[in-house]
Amino acid sequence: MQTTAEVAVADASAGDDVPVRGWPRYWPLLLLAAAALPGLALFTLGRWGDEPALRAWRTVCLAIVMQAMPFLLLGTALSGAINAFVPARVFSRVLPRRPALAVPVASAAGVVLPGCECASVPVANSLIGRGVTPAAAFAFLLSAPAVNPVVLTATAIAFPGSPAMVLARLLASLATAAVMGWLWLFLGREQWLKPAVRHTGHRPGHSRWTEFRQGFQHDFLHAGGFLVVGAMAAATFNVAVPRSVLDTFSGSPWLSVLFLAALAILLAVCSEADAFVAASLTGFSPLARLTFMVVGPMVDLKLIALQAGTFGRAFAARFSAATTVVAILCSTLIGGMLL
């Protein structure tokens, strides 16, 4: 007997030739557990132990969600607009025909879109659906939240009198995005990507505004749930790890780089605000703080959750691990020369 969700999916796809792949039956339980267990554990600790810990967890979780939500709305709206209104031939004209050349062009295109990592995931998914090579779409996914004008301006404000830090962030982020695009181009496998759940592109005879609304609704509800899961995990880390741990790693140049890279992944700070967090970490070297700002917009808990929900867990595991390594190497090389 079909569930309500399965019937809805079947009805929505009745007239399409695109096969629909439903969620595994146990997935809602996993999602609910991932969202509820950290909060339940802290609630228990806060009720019978240190009650301020619960308030701190709630504050951090809400701050991450509220900080990222406007950009998630922007990204899903842009994704829906691309899906409904932009002809596929536009992308074939803008991007070079050779995928190896399309990757750096897509990386540089991230400069023009003010948004965070939450916005870039649905946009990249929509670009792939419109025929853009995945390598170029993933390069854009990584560069857009790291090199757009809002982020670079925030970095300049957070590090006054240090234009080298702004330049180092720009170059290291662009290099990481391009390298990851090329790596996917030559080493990536199509089977690592989850098949598309919905039709992409305008269908003759259908209302473009209806397609926009349906695409926006699907992407926002889909990505929003994973954003909340990532925010809860990041809030749990913020509350559970004591300040003394930070002081332990700040004394070693190499350990500080690796530690701040891991911290950027776990804190999941929006790219528009991470420069101010990095500037506050005064006990760490400029190179370590640069690594924090390069890794964070490309790999963090909420972004991994969004990628897993959009492209599949097989993709998210491989792509996030490789991006972390490449981002650390690019930050170290470019930061070592400029800082």
N, C-alpha and C positions, 0 to 999 in steps of 0.2 A: 504493500500500500504506500502511495507516494505521500511525502510530507507537503505542507503548504509551500515551502520554499522551492521544492522540486517541481511542483505544478506550475508555479509562477515562472520558473526558468523555462520549462517546456512550452508554456503559452507564448512567452516573449520571443522564442526562437522558432515558432511553428512555421513561419514563412521563409526562413533562411536556409541556405544550404550549408552554412557554417556549423560544424559540429560543436556542441556545447559540452564542456567538461564540468561536471558538478563538483562540489566540495566533498571531501571525504566525510563520512558520517561522524567520525570522532573529532573533526576539526573544531566545531563550536565549543566542545568541552575543553579542548586544549587552549583555545583562545580565552575562554572564561577563566580557566585556572591561572593562566599567565597574568591576566588582569587582576584577579581577585586575591590570589595567594600572598603577594608581597604586601598589599594593603591590609589584609586580614592579620598577617603576622605582626605588622607594626601596630595595628589597632590593639591586638592582644598585649603586646609589650607596653604600649602607651597606657592602657587601662590599668594594668597591674604593676607597671614599672614607671618609666620616665614619660609622663604624658606629653611634654613638649616635643618628643621625637615624632609623635603622630602628627602634631600640628606642623612641624617642619616638613615632614613627608608630603602632607597635603598641599602645603604652600609651594614646594618645589614642583610637584606633579602638575598642579594647576598652572604654574608659571610657564612651564614648558609647553603645555597644550595651548594656552592662550597666546603665547608668543608665536607659536608656529601656525596657529589656525588661520590668520589672515592670509599667509602665504600659501597655505594649502588650498584655501578658497581661490586664490589667484591662479595657482597651478591647475587645479581641476577645471576652472572656468576656461582657461587658455587651452587646456586639453580638449574640452568639449567644442570650443570654437574651431580648433584645428580640424577636428574630426568632421564637423558639419559644414564648415564654410570654405576651407582652404582646399583647392583642387590638388590632387597628388602631383600633377605636373609642375607645380610651383617648386617643390623640393628638388625635383630632378634638374631644374634650371638653376637653382641657387647653389646647390652643392656640386662639386666636381664629380664627373662620372667615375673616376677611379676611387675606390674606397680608401686607399692609402692617403690620398690627398684630401678626401672629404673629412677625415678625422681631425686634422689640425684646423680646418675651416670651422667645423662644428665646435671645437674647443674655443676658438676665438669668438664665436657667436654668443657664448655665455656672457660676454661683457655687456650685452645690450638688454639682458632680462633681469630686472631687479626682483629677486626672490630668494628663497632659502631652499634647502635640500628637499623639504616636503613638497615644494612646488615642482621641482625638476623631475621627480619620478613619474607622475602621471603625464607630463609633457613628453618625456622620452618614450613612454609607452605608446602615446598617440603618434609620435613621429615614426616609430617602427611600424605601426599599423598602416601608415600612409606610404610605406615603401622605402623609407630611409634605412640605409644599412645599419644594423644594430651597433656596429663599431662606432659610427659617427654619433648615433643617438646616445650611447653610453658616455662618449667623450663630452657631449653637451651636458648630460646628467651630472657629471663630476665638476665641470668648469662653471656652470651657471651660478651655483650658490657660493662660489669661492672668489670669483673675479668680477662680479657685477659692480656698478658704480656705488651702490649703497654700502656694500661690504668694504670696498677700498676706502671710501670716505670715512667710515667708522674706524677703520684701522689707522688712518692718518690722525684722527681725533684722539684715539686711545694711546697712540705713540707720538705725541707732539715732538717736532724737531728731529724725527727719525724717518726721513723718506726712504732710507735703505730698507727698513722693515716692510714698508708698503710695496716697494719694488720686488723684494724677495718673496713676499707672499704671492704677488701676481705671477712671477716667473715660475715659482715652484708649483703653483696650482695648475698653470697652463701645461707645464711639462708633465705633471702627473696625469692629467686628463688625456693628453695626446698619447703618452706611453700606454696607458690602459686601453685606449681605443685601438692602438696597433696590436697590443697583445691579444685582445679579443678577436681582431681581424684574422690573426694567424693561428691562434690557439683555441679560440672559442668553438663551442659546439652548439648547434641548433637544438639538440635534445635537452640541453640544460635549461632552455627557456620554456616556461609553461605556455601552452597554447592559449591564444586569445580567447577570452570568454564572450566578448560581444563583437558585433560587426563594426568595422571601422570604415570611415568614409561615407560620403553622401550616397544614398540609394535613390535612383530615379523614381519619381512619383511620391516620395515621402517629404514631409515638411522639414526644412532645415532647422527651424526653431525647435520642433519636437525632438529631432535628433540631438540638438545641442542640449536640451533639457535632460533627456534620458542619459546622454553620455556624462554630463556634469553630475547628475544624481548618482550614477553608478560609481564613478571614480571617487567622488567625495565620501560616500558612505563606506566604500571599500578601503580607501586609504586612511580615513579618519579612525577606524577601529584599530588599525595597526599603529597609528600615531599614539593613541592612548596607551596601548600596551608598552611601547617603547618609553613613553614618558614615565610610566609607573616603575619600570625597571631602572631608569636613570635616577628617579627620586629615591628609590631604595638604596642605591649606591651612595648618593649624597648624604643620606642620614646615617648609614651604617659605618662608613669609613671615617675614622677620627682624623683630626687635623695633624696629629703627630706623624701619621704615615707620610704626609706630604713632605714634612721636614726631613724625613729619613733619606729620601731619594734626591733632594735638591743639591746635595754636596758632590755628587758624581756627575761629570759632564755627560757620559754616555747613558748612564742609568736615568738621568733626568730627562733626556730626549725620549727614551722608551716609555718612561712613566707618564710624561705629559701626553704622549701619543695614546696610551691606554686610557688616560683620564679624559681626553677629548671624546673617545668612543663612548665612555660610560656616562659622562655628564650630559651629552646630547644637547648642547647649547646651540641655539639658532645661529646661523652664520652672521646675521646682522648684529649679534651681541657678543660673539665669542672673543672679539678683539679686546673688549673691556675686561673680560674674565682673564685673558692672557696677560694683559697689562697689570692686573692685580697680583699675579704670581711673581712678585718681585724677587723671591729667593731663587728663582731659576734663571738660567742663562738665556740670552736673546735667541740662541739657536733652538733651545728647548721650547720656548714660547712660540717661535715660528712654526715648529712641528705641530704644536697644539692647534694653531690656526689653519694649517694645511690639511691635517688629518680630519679634524672635526667636521667640516662641511661635506666631506666625502664618505666618511665611515663613522656612524654613531648608532646607538641602539635603535632609535626610532627610524633611522634611514634603513638599517638592516631589516627591520620589521616591515617597512613599506616595500622594500625590494622583494622580500620573500612573498608578500601578499600579491604583488603585481607580476613579478617575473618567475616566481617559484623559489623554493628553498634551495634547490641544487645550484641555481644561479647565484643567489645571495651569499651562500657559504663560500663559493669559489671567488666570486668577484670582490667581496668585502675583504677577504684575506689577502688577495693579490694587491688590491688598492692600498691597504695599510702598509704593506712592504714597500711599494713603489713610492707612496707619499713620504714615508720616512727617509728613503734614499734621496729623493729629489730635494726635500727640505734640508737634509744634511749637506748635500753637495752645493746647492745654490746659497744656502745660508752661510756655509763656511767661506764662500767667496765674497759675499756682500756684507756680512755682519761682523 
